[in-house]
Amino acid sequence: MSGDLSRWMGAVSDIDHAEKQAKNPPLFKKLFNAQSIEQAAIQAYAAKKKLEEQRYELKMYLNMTYGVNAYNELLALEGKIRKERQELVYKQQKMRQQIFEIVGWIFIFALVIGFFGLVAKIWIDRARAAEPVNINDISIIRQYNE
């Protein structure tokens, strides 16, 4: 039963994390996949309600079987597992997400700089083509052709 409880507590932690991400999604997810955000929010809400029901059933089972302190011990154990999980798994996920966002911003920045560079090059080329012709330049060209 302890293995089942550990898996259940891990799932509880995952559901809590999913709910937090649904409330505050990453920027690129907001911009490019807005429909997915609403779907994730609905799934997180449904999972949370199911979790509340399961938690109540577990509390009743532990109170009937092992006494009132059993549920309190379970809550302490759940807090410990959640803390360990946050330190390991969720920090790694957050780091990956931040790296993805930084790479995305660098790409967008490079794209904008490249666009402005292209516009500047076209503008400079047109300005050079529109410069008035100097008479001395024509005489140099004639001497060269002769």
LOKOLDO-926948 format. One record per residue (C-alpha): x, y, z; residue in three letters; residue number from 1. Coordinates in steps of 0.5 Angstrom, whole numbers. Layout:
     x     y     z rest  nr
     X     Y     Z  ALA NUM
...
END
This chain:
     x     y     z rest  nr
     0     0     0  MET   1
     6     5     1  SER   2
     8     4    -6  GLY   3
     1     6    -8  ASP   4
     1    12    -3  LEU   5
     8    14    -6  SER   6
     5    14   -13  ARG   7
    -1    18   -11  TRP   8
     2    23    -8  MET   9
     7    24   -14  GLY  10
     1    25   -18  ALA  11
    -2    30   -13  VAL  12
     4    34   -14  SER  13
     4    33   -21  ASP  14
    -3    36   -21  ILE  15
    -2    42   -17  ASP  16
     4    44   -21  HIS  17
    -1    43   -28  ALA  18
    -6    47   -24  GLU  19
     0    53   -23  LYS  20
     2    52   -30  GLN  21
    -5    53   -33  ALA  22
    -6    59   -28  LYS  23
     1    62   -31  ASN  24
     3    59   -37  PRO  25
    10    61   -41  PRO  26
    10    67   -46  LEU  27
    10    63   -52  PHE  28
     5    58   -50  LYS  29
     0    64   -49  LYS  30
     2    67   -56  LEU  31
     2    61   -60  PHE  32
    -2    56   -57  ASN  33
    -8    59   -53  ALA  34
   -13    54   -54  GLN  35
    -8    49   -51  SER  36
    -8    54   -45  ILE  37
   -16    53   -44  GLU  38
   -16    46   -45  GLN  39
   -10    45   -40  ALA  40
   -14    49   -35  ALA  41
   -20    45   -35  ILE  42
   -16    39   -35  GLN  43
   -13    41   -28  ALA  44
   -19    43   -25  TYR  45
   -22    37   -27  ALA  46
   -16    33   -24  ALA  47
   -17    37   -18  LYS  48
   -24    36   -16  LYS  49
   -22    28   -17  LYS  50
   -16    29   -13  LEU  51
   -21    32    -7  GLU  52
   -25    26    -7  GLU  53
   -20    21    -7  GLN  54
   -17    25    -1  ARG  55
   -23    25     3  TYR  56
   -24    18     1  GLU  57
   -17    16     4  LEU  58
   -18    21    10  LYS  59
   -24    17    12  MET  60
   -20    10    11  TYR  61
   -14    12    15  LEU  62
   -19    15    20  ASN  63
   -23     8    21  MET  64
   -17     4    20  THR  65
   -11     7    24  TYR  66
   -14    13    28  GLY  67
   -14    20    27  VAL  68
    -6    21    27  ASN  69
    -5    17    21  ALA  70
    -8    22    16  TYR  71
    -4    28    20  ASN  72
     2    23    19  GLU  73
     0    22    11  LEU  74
     0    30    10  LEU  75
     7    31    13  ALA  76
     9    25     9  LEU  77
     6    28     3  GLU  78
     9    35     4  GLY  79
    16    32     4  LYS  80
    15    28    -2  ILE  81
    12    34    -5  ARG  82
    18    39    -3  LYS  83
    23    33    -6  GLU  84
    19    33   -12  ARG  85
    19    41   -13  GLN  86
    27    41   -12  GLU  87
    28    36   -17  LEU  88
    23    35   -23  VAL  89
    20    42   -23  TYR  90
    26    46   -23  LYS  91
    29    42   -29  GLN  92
    22    43   -32  GLN  93
    23    51   -31  LYS  94
    30    51   -33  MET  95
    28    48   -40  ARG  96
    22    53   -40  GLN  97
    27    59   -39  GLN  98
    32    56   -44  ILE  99
    27    55   -49  PHE 100
    24    62   -48  GLU 101
    31    65   -48  ILE 102
    33    62   -55  VAL 103
    26    64   -58  GLY 104
    27    71   -56  TRP 105
    34    71   -59  ILE 106
    32    68   -65  PHE 107
    26    74   -65  ILE 108
    32    79   -64  PHE 109
    36    76   -69  ALA 110
    30    76   -74  LEU 111
    29    84   -72  VAL 112
    36    86   -73  ILE 113
    37    82   -80  GLY 114
    30    85   -82  PHE 115
    33    92   -80  PHE 116
    40    91   -83  GLY 117
    36    89   -90  LEU 118
    32    95   -90  VAL 119
    38    99   -88  ALA 120
    42    96   -94  LYS 121
    37    97   -99  ILE 122
    36   104   -97  TRP 123
    44   105   -97  ILE 124
    44   102  -104  ASP 125
    38   106  -107  ARG 126
    42   113  -104  ALA 127
    48   111  -108  ARG 128
    44   110  -114  ALA 129
    41   116  -114  ALA 130
    47   121  -112  GLU 131
    49   126  -118  PRO 132
    54   124  -123  VAL 133
    60   128  -122  ASN 134
    63   131  -128  ILE 135
    70   129  -126  ASN 136
    68   122  -125  ASP 137
    65   122  -133  ILE 138
    72   125  -135  SER 139
    76   119  -131  ILE 140
    71   114  -134  ILE 141
    73   117  -141  ARG 142
    80   116  -140  GLN 143
    80   109  -138  TYR 144
    75   107  -144  ASN 145
    80   110  -149  GLU 146
END
